[in-house]
Amino acid sequence: MKSSEIRNAFVEYFKKKGHTHVGSSSLIPENDPTLLFANAGMNQFKNTFLGLEKRDYSRAVTVQKCVRAGGKHNDLENVGFTARHHTFFEMLGNFSFGDYFKKDAIHFAWEFLTKELNIPKEKLYVTVHISDDEAAEIWHTQEGIPKDRIFRFDADNFWKMGDTGPCGPCTEIFYDHGPKAGTISDPFKGIAAGEDRFVEIWNLVFMQYFENPPGTLTPLPKPSVDTGSGLERVVAAMQGKFNNYDTDLFMPMIERACKIGKIEYITDKEVLAKDKHAAEITSALRVLADHCRSTSFLIADGALPSNEGRGYVLRRIMRRAIRYGRKLSADQSFLPAMAEALIESMGSVYPELSARRDHILNTIRDEEDRFISTLDNGTNILMDEIAKAKAKGAKELTGEVVFRMYDTYGFPADLTRVIANEQGIEVNEAAFEKEMEANRAKSKASWKGKALGADEQHLIKFAKDYVATGKTVKFTGYGDFAGGGRITALSNGQEVVTSLKEGDHGVIITDETSFYGEGGGQVGDIGYIMDKNGSRAKVVNTTKTDDIVLHHVEVEHGEFKVGQEVDTIVNPFERRNTMSNHSATHLLHSALRKVLGAHVTQAGSLVDSQKTRFDFTHNKPLSSEEIRQIEDLVNEQIAMGNEVKVEVMSPKEAQAKGAMALFGEKYGDKVRVLTMGDFSCELCGGTHVKNTSQIRLFKIVSEAGVSAGVRRVEAITGDGAVRYAMNAVSHLDEALSAAGFQKSPHYLKHLEATGETATLANRVEALKEQIKQMEKEMKKLQGGQVNVDDLAAKALTFKTKAGASAKLVLADLALDDRQVLAEVTDHLKNKIQNGVVVVVGQGEGSNPIIVSVSKEISGETKAGDLLKEVAGIMGGKGGGRPDFAQGAAPNRASLPQAFDKVKSLLGI
């Protein structure tokens, strides 16, 4: 049975049992700072289990993408070396939110395994918690499982969400892979010992208690069910494979790698036990297959390799895979091709893989190129450090060495550990963490920002307490810049108060407001809150916490009290410009995808009255032509005057409509969909223009890289863009005048009439070429000032190891141009024919050094070695080939000693 058939059978079975099929959430958790990545099927239902969120269904079935590669759930080190550890896996799950409980959960699981998948009952064993007589009895009486196949365990069969929260006993189903899979035949002992023969394939958690510290369990009024079944383990059982990696979930990638590297994937345990080289190849292939999956899915869900947070975990996974690929072949690249194989085999199940194919592959290639450039050199240095440690009799690498490998060569600590362990050396991880902490402290000390202060903490609590009362804030500002409301809460920024008076700074909450609270990349509104008696508060910012709009105010006149009726008046100029920029951002996003490709996704944004700043996933700078195409597309949509249509619908309806959702954004049961013609369709809660023509003009003013794989565009619209264009024309007129053309209108008409190609740009290029030629002439003149014949005549003679005569030229020249110095060096070497030339120039603060050795003697006398000696004495450094090397040094006063050293080394 294929993995795709098993995945589909699971979903269809539970749909027949009244479950709603809920798609997998992103691997990047939505608004859950406690999670690095989605690591279980229940993650997306956490708030439902906690009673904080209600759904319109009480039964659900999912196939959840999961990653465990950091924090408490970290399987990274075991991946590739065990049969069942993975960084990425799929979790089959069925859930009951206060609906069915133990009887149905147990029956569903048993029926699916034994009837839908036809797994023989004699292959299955069950475990329950020592206190859960109810579950044990259900298994025995309802499903007919003999009591000698039901085992009791304690801690392994009790699940907790955390120190506090829902918890309860769980029951697990184990599959017996048979005698060849392990050495323990007794199932109870085998399960207790974690024997590979007996593998857990399903865990049913019964959330029947709420735990309050210290360990007090209170029965829940509506117990729930959370189950999880690892697809990889079920597939291995169904396909008769002891090792998950030998199933059709992994073999497409492994087969692709074998074809690239012309290697064989061996699965026979006896052969692998005897053949160390074959075992290393098999483990490397399994590491690559697993890491290819987690890498591709994480990138597809919006993660990018970096040096912090989720990006660092992704980088660790990728670099571990690249290093294992390097062990298979010194000149072949595996990861990108294996990712292609994954996309081919799983793109139909997870469309985001196919949709972001180019982005995934480009990101992998970029990271591979970046790391390989340091991998070989870093590995050599690490091997030197390991050799030094062994020579000293040490059994571990110091934290300082591990940190240096991380900081200088980009080696994650676990990669250093893998290489060190292969050489029989451990890593002092505690010392490494101390080095990392010291580095973080240093960075923190130099950072100009600040931690969350008491005022910020108070406002968060202020909003949460407000929510707890059941009150809400209605936003009325989509259609109007002004509205009315009643003050429902006040704070002076440090504590809740009943009034704010003239001169006070604080926060006002109203039951209704026309002010937009900062969110979705759009800044908060500014303006005024007033009452009929003349009290006036200037709103300097508007933020939003837990959907509660907070007006940050300075009271300019009068007094404001709880219960007071007020007018909320937004600054119309600021809002209109912000709306223009926000709507243009949507058009920009769509234009970027049309010009650059569907891999482009939003990675961040900031929209205010001055500009729009948009970060997006892309692996290289935009060309001038691409920028022009993007601007043309956006301005074309502005000129078409399309209505900006707003609709409110369910997320599922929005998805069917083709609306783009953003990673990291939390969407409720109803979403706001913004459509601009047939060009742009996005989910957005921000404020926008009514018609694209109100944007007037769009102009990109900058484009740059933010981090690996992320670019940033800044653009302006409306009055700002018009002023920019006017200034550009003015500057163009000045440039035209300087270049000998008439002013812009006449210049453009002239070009149109004559078809002349000598445009301003051509003229500038011609002037640049003239300057370039003049610089060449100057360099020739500089080189011509050096008397090469005189220097060659002063050459010293020395004997090579073979007894042949060779010459040494030592030249101290008052030149700092490296190209001129290199040409002089070549002329000198041609003059002496066989020997060594050392040339030292003269610059400001740093003096260029060039060493050239004729090929006849470069085998015994290397240019790089001589350069290091000269540069070292003069306080500098450098490097190069055996026949040519260059560097620089600041200490010119040591030049005589440096030349003496060269003579000494050559026996002169």
C-alpha positions in Angstrom: 0.0 0.0 0.0 1.5 3.4 -1.1 2.0 6.1 1.5 -0.4 8.4 -0.5 -3.1 5.7 -0.2 -2.6 5.3 3.6 -2.7 9.1 4.1 -5.9 9.4 2.0 -7.5 6.3 3.7 -7.0 7.9 7.1 -8.7 11.1 6.2 -11.6 9.4 4.4 -12.2 7.0 7.3 -12.6 9.8 9.8 -14.6 11.9 7.5 -17.1 9.0 7.4 -17.1 9.1 11.2 -18.3 12.7 11.2 -14.9 14.5 11.4 -14.2 17.7 9.6 -11.0 17.5 7.6 -8.8 20.4 8.6 -5.7 21.1 6.5 -2.2 21.1 8.0 -1.2 24.3 9.6 2.1 26.0 8.6 5.2 24.7 10.2 5.7 28.3 11.4 3.3 28.5 14.4 0.8 31.3 14.4 1.1 33.6 17.4 2.6 30.9 19.6 5.9 32.1 21.1 6.2 28.8 23.0 6.8 26.8 19.8 9.8 26.9 17.5 8.0 24.8 14.8 4.7 22.9 14.7 5.7 19.6 16.3 2.3 17.8 16.8 -1.1 17.6 15.3 -2.7 19.3 18.3 -0.7 22.5 18.0 -3.3 24.3 15.8 -6.0 23.2 18.2 -4.2 24.3 21.4 -6.5 27.3 22.1 -9.6 25.1 21.4 -8.4 22.6 24.0 -7.7 25.4 26.4 -11.2 26.8 25.9 -9.9 30.1 24.4 -11.2 29.5 20.9 -14.4 27.9 19.6 -14.7 26.1 16.3 -17.9 25.3 14.3 -17.1 21.5 14.6 -16.4 19.2 17.5 -14.6 16.4 15.6 -11.5 17.0 13.4 -9.1 14.9 11.3 -5.7 16.2 10.1 -2.4 15.2 8.5 -0.1 17.7 10.1 3.4 18.7 8.9 5.8 18.5 11.9 9.4 19.4 12.6 11.4 18.4 15.7 14.9 19.8 15.5 15.2 22.2 18.4 14.4 22.8 22.0 12.8 19.9 24.0 11.8 17.9 21.0 15.1 17.6 19.2 15.8 14.5 17.1 18.6 16.0 15.0 21.5 14.0 16.3 19.8 10.6 15.9 18.6 11.3 12.4 20.1 8.9 9.8 21.4 6.5 12.4 18.2 5.0 13.8 15.2 3.5 11.9 12.6 6.0 13.1 14.1 9.4 14.0 13.3 12.3 11.7 13.4 16.1 11.7 10.3 16.2 9.5 7.4 13.9 9.7 3.7 13.7 9.1 1.3 13.2 12.0 -2.0 11.6 11.3 -4.5 12.8 14.0 -8.2 12.7 15.0 -9.6 15.0 17.6 -12.6 15.4 19.8 -13.4 18.7 21.4 -15.8 17.7 24.2 -17.6 15.2 21.8 -16.7 11.5 21.9 -14.2 10.1 24.5 -12.4 6.8 25.2 -14.9 4.3 23.8 -15.1 5.8 20.3 -11.5 6.9 20.2 -10.3 3.4 20.9 -12.8 1.8 18.5 -11.9 4.2 15.7 -8.2 3.5 16.0 -8.6 -0.3 16.2 -11.0 -0.4 13.4 -8.9 1.7 11.1 -5.8 -0.4 11.7 -7.3 -3.8 11.6 -10.1 -3.4 9.0 -9.2 -0.4 6.8 -5.4 -1.3 6.7 -5.9 -5.0 7.4 -3.0 -5.2 9.9 -3.2 -8.6 11.6 -4.4 -8.2 15.2 -1.6 -10.5 16.4 0.9 -7.9 15.3 -0.5 -5.3 17.7 -0.1 -4.7 21.4 -1.6 -2.0 23.6 -0.4 0.0 26.6 -2.5 2.0 29.1 -1.7 4.1 32.2 -1.5 2.2 35.5 -4.5 4.2 36.8 -6.7 3.9 33.6 -8.8 0.8 34.3 -11.5 2.3 32.1 -9.4 2.2 29.0 -8.0 -1.2 29.7 -11.5 -2.6 30.1 -12.7 -1.0 26.8 -9.7 -2.6 25.0 -10.6 -6.0 26.5 -14.4 -6.1 26.4 -15.2 -3.8 23.4 -12.4 -4.7 21.1 -11.7 -8.2 22.3 -8.0 -7.8 23.0 -6.6 -10.4 25.4 -5.5 -9.0 28.7 -2.0 -10.4 28.2 -1.6 -8.1 25.3 -2.5 -5.0 27.3 0.4 -3.6 29.3 0.4 -1.0 32.1 2.9 1.9 32.3 3.2 5.0 34.4 5.0 8.2 33.2 5.1 7.0 29.5 1.3 6.8 29.5 0.4 10.2 31.0 0.4 13.3 28.9 0.6 17.0 30.0 0.4 20.2 28.0 2.6 21.9 30.5 3.1 22.6 34.2 -0.5 23.7 34.2 -3.4 22.9 31.8 -5.2 20.0 30.3 -3.7 16.6 30.9 -4.7 12.9 31.1 -3.8 9.3 30.6 -3.0 8.0 27.2 -3.1 4.6 25.5 -0.6 3.5 22.8 -0.7 0.9 20.1 2.5 -0.9 19.2 3.4 -2.8 16.0 5.6 -5.9 16.2 8.1 -6.0 13.4 9.1 -9.5 14.2 12.1 -11.4 15.6 14.5 -10.1 13.0 14.0 -6.6 14.1 15.3 -7.0 17.6 16.7 -9.2 20.3 14.0 -9.0 23.0 11.1 -11.4 22.3 9.0 -10.5 25.4 6.7 -7.7 24.2 6.3 -6.1 27.7 10.1 -6.0 28.2 10.7 -4.9 24.6 8.3 -2.0 24.9 9.6 -1.0 28.3 13.2 -1.0 26.9 12.4 0.8 23.7 13.3 -2.2 21.6 13.2 -1.5 17.9 11.1 -4.6 17.3 8.1 -3.0 19.0 7.2 0.4 17.5 4.5 2.7 18.7 2.3 3.6 15.8 -0.6 5.4 17.5 -1.0 7.4 20.7 -4.5 8.3 22.0 -4.5 11.0 24.7 -7.5 11.4 26.9 -7.7 15.0 28.2 -9.9 14.4 31.2 -8.1 16.6 33.9 -6.9 20.1 34.4 -3.7 20.3 36.4 -3.1 23.1 38.9 0.3 23.2 40.6 1.4 21.5 42.7 0.0 18.4 40.8 -3.7 18.9 41.7 -5.9 17.2 39.1 -9.4 18.5 38.6 -11.8 16.6 36.2 -12.8 18.5 33.1 -16.5 19.0 32.5 -16.0 18.1 28.8 -13.1 15.7 28.3 -11.4 15.7 24.9 -9.3 13.4 22.7 -6.0 14.1 21.0 -4.5 11.3 18.9 -1.3 11.1 16.9 -0.1 8.4 14.5 3.2 8.9 12.7 2.6 8.3 9.0 6.2 7.2 8.5 5.9 4.4 11.0 2.5 3.2 9.7 3.9 3.2 6.2 6.9 1.1 7.2 4.6 -1.5 8.8 2.3 -1.6 5.8 5.2 -1.9 3.3 7.0 -4.5 5.3 10.0 -2.3 6.0 11.8 -2.3 9.3 13.4 1.0 8.6 11.3 4.1 7.7 13.9 5.3 5.3 13.3 2.2 3.1 9.7 3.2 2.3 8.3 5.2 -0.6 8.3 8.4 1.5 12.1 8.5 1.3 13.3 6.3 -1.6 12.7 8.9 -4.4 15.3 11.2 -2.8 17.7 8.4 -2.0 17.5 7.0 -5.5 18.1 10.4 -6.9 21.2 10.8 -4.7 22.5 7.3 -5.7 22.2 8.2 -9.3 24.1 11.5 -8.9 26.9 10.0 -6.8 27.0 6.6 -8.6 26.7 4.9 -5.2 24.7 2.0 -3.8 22.1 2.2 -1.0 22.5 -0.9 1.1 19.8 -1.8 3.6 20.9 -5.3 4.7 21.7 -5.0 8.5 24.3 -7.8 8.4 26.2 -6.2 5.5 26.1 -2.8 7.2 27.4 -4.3 10.5 30.5 -5.7 8.7 31.2 -3.0 6.1 31.9 0.3 7.8 32.2 2.2 4.5 28.8 1.0 3.3 27.3 1.9 6.6 28.6 5.4 6.3 27.2 5.8 2.8 23.8 4.5 4.0 23.7 6.8 7.0 24.7 9.8 4.9 21.9 9.0 2.3 19.4 8.8 5.1 20.5 12.1 6.7 20.2 13.8 3.3 16.8 12.3 2.6 15.4 13.4 6.0 17.0 16.9 5.9 15.9 17.4 2.4 12.3 17.0 3.6 12.6 19.4 6.6 14.6 21.9 4.5 12.1 22.0 1.6 9.0 22.1 3.8 10.4 24.8 6.1 11.4 27.0 3.2 8.0 26.5 1.5 6.3 27.6 4.8 8.4 30.8 4.9 11.5 30.0 6.9 14.9 31.1 5.7 18.4 30.2 6.8 19.9 32.7 9.3 21.9 32.9 12.5 19.0 33.2 14.9 15.8 31.5 15.9 14.0 29.3 13.4 16.4 30.4 10.7 19.3 29.1 12.6 17.7 25.7 13.1 17.0 25.5 9.4 20.6 26.5 8.7 21.9 23.8 11.1 19.8 21.2 9.2 20.9 22.4 5.8 24.6 22.5 6.7 24.5 19.1 8.3 23.0 17.7 5.1 25.6 19.6 2.9 28.4 18.2 5.0 27.1 14.6 4.7 26.7 15.2 0.9 30.4 16.2 0.9 31.3 12.9 2.5 29.6 11.1 -0.4 31.3 13.2 -3.1 33.8 16.0 -3.1 32.4 17.5 -6.4 28.7 16.6 -6.6 25.8 18.6 -5.2 23.0 16.4 -3.7 20.5 18.5 -1.8 19.0 20.6 -4.6 18.4 17.5 -6.8 16.9 15.6 -3.9 14.6 18.5 -3.1 13.4 18.3 -6.8 12.7 14.6 -6.3 10.7 15.4 -3.1 8.7 18.1 -4.9 7.9 15.7 -7.7 6.7 13.0 -5.3 4.8 15.2 -2.7 3.9 18.3 -4.6 0.4 17.0 -5.3 -0.2 16.4 -1.6 1.3 19.7 -0.4 0.8 22.2 -3.3 3.0 24.8 -1.5 6.0 22.7 -2.5 5.2 23.0 -6.2 4.1 26.6 -5.9 7.4 27.7 -4.3 9.6 25.2 -6.2 12.0 27.8 -7.6 12.3 29.6 -4.3 13.1 26.4 -2.4 15.7 25.3 -4.9 17.4 28.7 -5.2 17.5 29.0 -1.4 19.1 25.6 -1.1 21.7 26.4 -3.8 22.5 29.7 -2.2 23.1 28.2 1.2 25.1 25.4 -0.3 27.4 27.8 -2.2 27.8 30.0 0.9 28.7 27.0 3.2 30.9 25.1 0.8 33.1 28.1 0.3 34.1 27.7 4.0 33.4 24.0 4.6 36.7 22.6 3.3 38.9 25.2 4.9 37.0 25.0 8.1 37.2 21.2 8.2 41.0 21.3 7.8 41.3 23.8 10.6 38.9 21.7 12.8 41.0 18.6 12.1 44.1 20.5 13.1 42.4 21.5 16.4 41.4 17.8 17.0 45.0 16.7 16.3 46.3 19.3 18.8 43.8 18.0 21.4 44.8 14.4 20.9 48.5 15.4 21.1 47.8 16.9 24.5 45.9 13.8 25.6 42.7 15.8 25.8 39.4 14.0 25.2 37.3 17.0 24.2 37.4 20.2 22.2 37.3 23.5 24.2 34.2 25.7 24.0 36.5 28.4 22.6 37.3 26.2 19.6 33.7 25.2 19.0 32.6 28.8 19.1 35.4 29.9 16.7 34.2 27.2 14.3 30.7 28.6 14.6 31.6 32.2 14.5 34.3 32.2 11.8 33.4 29.2 9.6 29.7 28.9 10.1 29.9 25.4 11.6 26.9 24.8 13.9 28.0 23.2 17.2 26.3 19.9 16.4 28.2 19.7 13.1 31.5 20.3 14.9 30.4 17.6 17.4 29.7 15.1 14.6 33.1 15.6 13.0 34.9 15.5 16.4 33.0 12.3 17.4 34.1 10.6 14.2 37.7 11.2 15.4 37.0 10.0 18.9 36.8 13.4 20.5 34.0 14.9 22.5 32.8 18.6 22.6 32.6 20.7 25.7 29.1 22.0 25.1 28.7 23.8 28.4 31.8 25.8 27.6 30.5 26.5 24.1 27.2 27.8 25.6 29.2 30.1 27.9 31.0 31.5 24.9 27.7 32.0 23.0 26.2 33.7 26.1 29.2 36.0 26.4 28.8 36.9 22.7 25.0 37.5 23.1 25.7 39.8 26.1 28.3 41.7 24.0 25.8 42.2 21.2 23.1 43.2 23.7 25.3 45.8 25.3 25.9 47.4 21.9 22.2 47.3 21.0 20.5 50.7 21.3 17.0 49.2 21.9 15.5 48.2 25.2 13.7 45.3 26.8 10.0 45.3 27.4 9.6 47.9 30.2 7.1 48.2 33.1 4.9 50.6 31.0 4.7 48.1 28.1 3.9 45.2 30.5 1.2 47.3 32.1 -0.5 48.1 28.8 -0.5 44.4 27.8 -2.2 43.6 31.1 -4.5 46.6 30.8 -5.8 45.2 27.4 -6.0 41.6 28.6 -8.0 42.6 31.7 -10.3 44.6 29.5 -10.9 41.6 27.3 -11.6 39.5 30.4 -14.6 41.7 31.2 -16.2 40.7 28.0 -15.9 44.1 26.4 -14.8 44.8 22.9 -13.9 47.8 20.7 -15.7 48.3 17.4 -13.6 49.8 14.6 -15.6 52.3 12.5 -12.7 53.8 10.5 -12.9 51.8 7.2 -15.4 54.3 5.8 -15.0 57.4 8.0 -12.1 59.4 9.4 -14.2 60.6 12.3 -16.7 58.9 14.6 -18.1 58.9 18.1 -17.6 56.6 21.1 -17.8 56.3 24.8 -14.7 56.1 27.0 -14.7 52.6 28.7 -11.2 52.5 30.3 -8.3 54.9 31.1 -4.7 54.4 32.0 -1.9 56.8 32.8 0.5 54.4 31.3 1.4 52.8 34.6 -1.9 52.0 36.2 -5.6 52.1 35.6 -7.2 55.5 36.4 -10.7 57.0 36.3 -9.7 60.3 34.6 -6.9 62.0 32.6 -6.4 65.8 33.0 -4.7 68.5 31.1 -1.0 67.8 30.8 -1.4 64.1 31.4 -0.1 61.4 29.1 -2.0 58.1 29.0 -4.1 55.6 27.1 -7.8 55.8 26.3 -10.1 52.9 25.3 -13.4 53.6 23.7 -16.3 51.3 22.8 -16.1 52.5 19.2 -13.2 54.3 17.3 -12.3 55.5 13.9 -8.6 55.1 14.8 -6.7 52.2 13.2 -4.5 50.3 15.7 -1.0 49.4 14.4 -1.1 46.0 12.8 -0.5 44.0 9.6 2.4 46.3 8.8 0.3 49.4 8.8 1.2 52.1 11.4 -1.4 53.4 13.9 -3.4 56.5 13.2 -2.8 59.9 14.8 -5.3 62.7 15.4 -7.5 64.0 18.2 -10.1 62.8 20.7 -12.5 65.6 21.8 -15.8 66.1 23.6 -18.6 68.6 23.3 -17.3 70.7 26.2 -14.0 71.4 24.5 -11.7 68.8 26.1 -9.1 67.8 23.7 -6.5 65.0 23.7 -3.8 64.6 20.9 -3.5 61.0 19.8 0.2 60.5 19.1 -0.1 56.8 18.3 -2.7 54.0 18.1 -1.8 50.4 18.9 -3.7 47.2 19.3 -3.4 44.4 21.8 -5.8 41.4 21.8 -8.0 43.3 19.3 -8.4 46.2 21.8 -7.5 49.6 20.3 -5.3 51.7 22.6 -5.2 55.5 21.9 -1.9 56.9 23.2 -2.7 60.5 24.1 -1.5 63.8 25.4 -4.3 65.7 27.1 -4.0 69.3 25.8 -7.2 70.8 27.4 -9.9 69.7 29.8 -10.5 66.3 31.3 -11.5 62.8 30.2 -13.4 60.4 32.4 -14.7 56.8 32.1 -18.2 56.9 30.6 -17.6 60.2 28.8 -19.0 60.5 25.2 -16.2 61.7 22.8 -15.5 62.2 19.1 -12.6 60.3 17.5 -11.0 62.3 14.7 -8.2 60.8 12.6 -5.7 63.1 10.8 -7.1 62.8 7.3 -3.9 63.8 5.5 -1.8 61.1 7.3 -4.5 58.5 6.8 -5.1 59.2 3.1 -1.4 58.9 2.4 -1.1 55.7 4.5 -4.1 54.2 2.6 -2.5 55.1 -0.7 0.7 53.4 0.3 -1.1 50.3 1.7 -3.1 49.7 -1.4 0.0 50.2 -3.5 1.7 47.6 -1.4 -0.9 45.0 -2.5 -0.3 45.9 -6.1 3.5 45.8 -5.6 3.2 42.3 -4.0 1.2 41.0 -7.0 3.6 42.7 -9.5 6.6 41.2 -7.9 5.1 37.7 -8.2 4.3 38.3 -11.9 7.7 39.6 -12.8 9.9 37.5 -10.5 7.9 34.4 -10.0 5.4 32.7 -7.6 8.1 32.0 -5.1 7.9 35.6 -3.9 6.1 35.9 -0.6 5.9 38.7 1.9 8.5 38.6 4.6 7.6 41.8 6.3 6.2 45.3 5.7 5.9 48.8 7.0 3.3 51.1 5.7 3.0 54.7 6.9 2.1 58.1 5.4 5.6 58.6 3.8 6.3 55.3 2.1 5.8 51.6 1.8 8.6 49.3 2.8 8.1 45.7 1.6 10.3 42.7 2.4 10.0 39.6 0.2 11.6 36.3 -0.5 14.0 36.4 -3.5 17.5 35.3 -3.9 19.2 38.0 -6.0 19.0 41.8 -6.5 16.4 43.2 -8.9 17.8 44.4 -12.2 16.9 47.9 -13.5 14.7 46.2 -16.1 12.8 44.2 -13.5 12.2 47.3 -11.4 10.9 49.1 -14.5 8.5 46.2 -15.3 7.2 46.2 -11.7 6.6 50.0 -11.7 4.9 49.8 -15.1 2.6 47.0 -13.9 1.6 48.9 -10.7 1.1 52.2 -12.5 -1.0 50.5 -15.2 -3.3 49.2 -12.5 -3.5 52.7 -10.9 -4.4 54.2 -14.3 -7.1 51.6 -14.9 -9.0 53.1 -11.9 -10.2 49.7 -10.5 -12.6 49.6 -7.6 -10.9 48.3 -4.4 -13.5 45.7 -3.5 -13.9 44.5 0.1 -15.6 41.2 1.1 -15.9 39.4 4.4 -15.9 35.6 4.2 -14.6 32.4 5.8 -10.9 31.5 5.3 -12.0 28.5 3.2 -14.0 30.8 0.9 -11.1 33.2 0.7 -8.8 30.4 -0.3 -11.2 29.2 -3.0 -11.3 32.8 -4.3 -7.5 32.7 -4.6 -6.7 35.2 -1.9 -3.1 35.4 -0.7 -2.6 34.9 3.1 0.5 35.9 4.9 2.8 33.7 6.9 2.7 34.4 10.7 -0.6 36.2 10.5 -3.5 34.8 12.7 -6.9 34.7 10.9 -10.2 34.2 12.6 -13.4 32.5 11.5 -14.1 35.5 9.2 -11.5 37.3 7.1 -11.5 40.5 5.1 -10.6 40.0 1.4 -9.4 42.9 -0.7 -9.6 42.6 -4.5 -8.3 45.1 -7.1 -9.6 44.1 -10.5 -8.2 40.8 -11.5 -4.7 41.8 -10.5 -4.6 41.5 -6.7 -6.5 39.5 -4.1 -5.3 39.4 -0.5 -6.5 39.0 3.0 -6.0 42.3 4.9 -7.5 44.1 7.8 -5.9 47.5 7.0 -7.3 50.7 5.5 -7.3 51.3 1.8 -8.3 53.6 -1.0 -11.7 53.1 -2.6 -10.3 53.1 -6.2 -6.7 52.5 -7.4 -6.7 55.8 -9.3 -6.5 57.5 -5.9 -2.9 56.2 -5.5 -2.0 58.5 -8.5 1.6 57.4 -9.0 3.9 54.7 -7.8 7.7 54.9 -7.8 10.3 52.5 -6.3 13.1 54.5 -4.6 15.3 51.8 -3.3 16.0 48.0 -3.4 18.4 46.1 -1.2 19.1 42.9 0.6 17.9 42.4 4.1 19.2 38.9 4.8 19.9 35.7 3.0 17.1 35.2 0.5 15.2 38.3 1.5 15.1 41.6 -0.5 13.6 45.0 0.5 11.8 47.5 -1.7 10.9 51.0 -0.6 8.4 52.9 -2.7 6.4 56.1 -2.6 3.0 57.1 -4.0 0.7 60.1 -4.4 2.1 63.6 -3.7 5.4 62.1 -2.6 5.8 60.2 -5.9 4.8 63.3 -7.9 7.4 65.5 -6.1 10.0 62.8 -6.6 9.3 62.8 -10.4 9.4 66.6 -10.6 12.8 66.6 -8.8 14.0 63.9 -11.1 13.1 66.0 -14.1 14.8 69.0 -12.6 18.0 67.0 -12.0 17.7 65.6 -15.6 17.6 69.1 -17.0 20.8 70.0 -15.1 22.5 66.9 -16.3 21.4 67.5 -19.9 22.7 71.0 -19.8 26.1 69.8 -18.4 26.3 67.2 -21.1 25.5 69.7 -23.9 21.8 68.8 -24.6 18.8 71.0 -24.5 16.3 70.7 -21.6 14.2 67.6 -21.2 11.1 68.4 -23.3 13.2 69.4 -26.3 15.6 66.6 -25.7 12.9 64.0 -25.7 11.3 65.5 -28.8 14.7 65.5 -30.5 15.2 61.8 -29.8 11.7 61.0 -31.1 12.2 63.0 -34.3 15.7 61.9 -35.2 16.0 58.5 -33.6 19.4 59.5 -32.4 21.1 57.0 -30.2 23.5 59.3 -28.5 21.3 59.8 -25.5 22.4 61.3 -22.2 23.3 57.8 -20.9 25.4 57.2 -24.0 27.1 60.5 -23.5 27.9 59.7 -19.8 29.2 56.3 -20.8 31.4 57.9 -23.4 32.8 60.3 -20.8 33.4 57.4 -18.4 35.3 55.5 -21.1 37.5 58.6 -21.7 38.3 58.7 -18.0 39.1 55.0 -18.0 41.5 55.4 -20.9 43.1 58.4 -19.2 43.6 56.3 -16.1 45.3 53.6 -18.2 47.6 56.1 -19.7 48.5 57.4 -16.2 49.3 53.9 -15.1 51.5 53.3 -18.1 53.3 56.5 -17.2 53.7 55.4 -13.6 55.1 52.0 -14.7 57.3 53.7 -17.2 59.0 55.7 -14.4 60.4 52.5 -12.9 63.8 51.6 -14.3 63.3 47.8 -14.8 66.7 47.3 -16.3 68.5 49.0 -13.4 66.6 46.9 -10.8 67.3 43.7 -12.8 71.0 44.6 -13.0 71.1 44.8 -9.2 69.7 41.3 -8.8 71.3 39.0 -6.2 72.4 35.5 -7.1 71.5 32.3 -5.1 71.6 28.6 -5.7 68.5 26.4 -5.9 68.4 23.0 -4.2 69.3 21.4 -7.5 72.4 23.6 -7.7 71.2 25.8 -10.5 71.8 29.6 -10.4 68.8 31.9 -9.8 68.3 35.6 -9.1 66.6 37.6 -6.5 65.2 41.1 -7.1 64.1 43.2 -4.1 62.3 46.4 -5.1 61.1 49.2 -2.9 58.8 51.4 -5.1 56.9 54.6 -4.3 53.7 53.3 -6.0 50.4 52.1 -4.5 48.6 50.8 -7.6 48.5 47.0 -7.5 48.0 46.6 -11.2 51.1 48.8 -12.0 53.1 46.9 -9.3 52.0 43.5 -10.8 53.1 44.6 -14.3 56.5 45.8 -13.0 56.9 42.4 -11.2 56.2 40.6 -14.4 58.7 42.7 -16.4 61.3 42.0 -13.7 60.7 38.2 -13.7 61.0 38.2 -17.5 64.3 40.0 -17.3 65.9 37.6 -14.7 64.2 34.6 -16.3 64.7 32.3 -13.4 64.4 33.5 -9.8 62.3 35.4 -7.3 61.0 39.0 -7.4 59.7 40.8 -4.2 58.1 44.2 -4.8 56.9 46.4 -1.9 54.8 49.5 -2.8 54.0 52.6 -0.8 50.4 53.5 0.3 48.6 55.5 2.9 48.4 53.3 6.0 48.9 50.0 4.1 51.7 49.0 1.7 51.0 46.5 -1.1 53.4 43.5 -1.3 53.8 41.3 -4.4 56.0 38.1 -4.6 56.5 36.3 -7.9 58.5 33.1 -8.4 59.4 31.6 -11.7 57.8 28.2 -12.3 61.1 26.4 -12.5 61.7 26.8 -8.8 58.2 27.4 -7.4 58.1 23.7 -6.3 60.9 24.3 -3.7 60.5 28.1 -3.2 56.8 29.1 -2.8 55.7 32.7 -3.3 53.0 32.4 -0.6 55.6 31.3 2.0 57.9 34.2 1.2 55.0 36.6 1.3 54.0 35.5 4.7 57.5 36.1 6.0 57.7 39.6 4.5 54.2 40.6 5.5 54.5 39.1 9.0 57.6 41.1 9.8 55.9 44.3 8.5 52.7 43.6 10.5 50.5 42.4 7.7 49.3 39.3 5.9 48.5 37.8 2.5 48.5 34.7 0.4 48.4 33.2 -3.1 49.7 30.5 -5.4 53.2 28.9 -5.3 54.3 31.2 -8.2 52.4 34.4 -7.3 51.2 35.9 -4.0 50.2 39.3 -2.8 49.3 41.0 0.5 49.7 44.2 2.5 51.3 45.5 5.6 51.3 48.7 7.6 54.8 48.9 9.1 57.1 50.2 6.4 59.9 50.8 8.9 60.5 47.0 9.1 61.1 46.7 5.3 64.9 46.2 5.6 64.5 43.4 8.1 61.9 41.8 5.8 64.2 41.9 2.8 67.0 40.5 5.0 64.7 37.6 5.9 64.1 36.8 2.2 67.9 36.8 1.5 68.4 34.5 4.6 65.7 32.0 3.4 67.4 31.8 0.0 70.8 31.3 1.4 72.2 34.7 0.4 
